[in-house]
Amino acid sequence: MIKVGFIGLGRIGTPIAANVCRAGYDLTVYDLREASVSGLVRLGARAAHSAAEVAEVSDLVELAVVDDAQVEAALTGEGGVFEKARPETIIAIHSTIFPDTARKLAEIGKAKDVHVIDAPVSGGETGAREKTLCYMVGGDRELLQRCRAVFTTSASHIFHMGELGSGASAKMIVQLATCINMLAAHEAEVMSEKSGLDFAAVQEVLRVSSAQSFVADHWLERFKLAEDPMATRRRRTEVFQKSLAPAIEFARTLGVPLPGGSLAQRLLPRIMGIEES
């Protein structure tokens, strides 16, 4: 059984790492937040004091940090993974990053005989806890096969998308479609209320019609919970805005206009109920 390292114990990283640990893998974890590390140690993981220390004892290093800058810092910065990673180590990047970032880091790793794959996930914290995440993986198929059993501890679906960077591209497309579906679900909810319809009843119609989407199916139980305090809604709005921004920027580099995505990004505070409609 391979030895696993996990860097980034945030909202999604913590339950993914916990699933790896509960599955019986030898797990070493690192995060700047001591409380997050302590929780995994209680499950049986070992604590590391740097990303390099994680790499030194791991065959597979999983990263679930925030963005490109944090991924690069964790791999190439002082005390980073590349300082101590052994030859044939696999680095799986679960963060939402640009495809070029994955390719650039893979080139750095290649000089050290270290492999990089981009393996972003969709499904959020709930999906991680329920082990129903979707993994979109870019890179060598054989490397994915070596990681598949570990990913399966949190996944219901694992897709090999193609060459390095293709997982990152797929994740951005997923974020785009999700946020546009959020706009549709919000407007369906508003129209239901204004026309005197029970939105729960409308959801049943949407679920079996051509308008069906995961977002509409779970709108009031996973995306916009009525009982959520305003602070929670603001945080959730920020998460979606930050996840959609790279997709819009990536599309710009491709010369692809995204009027729907741009509109959804601008309207997210209204969609999530923190601004008046």
Order of alpha helices (4+ residues) and beta strands (2+ residues): beta-alpha-beta-alpha-beta-alpha-beta-alpha-alpha-beta-alpha-beta-beta-alpha-beta-alpha-beta-alpha-alpha-alpha-alpha-alpha
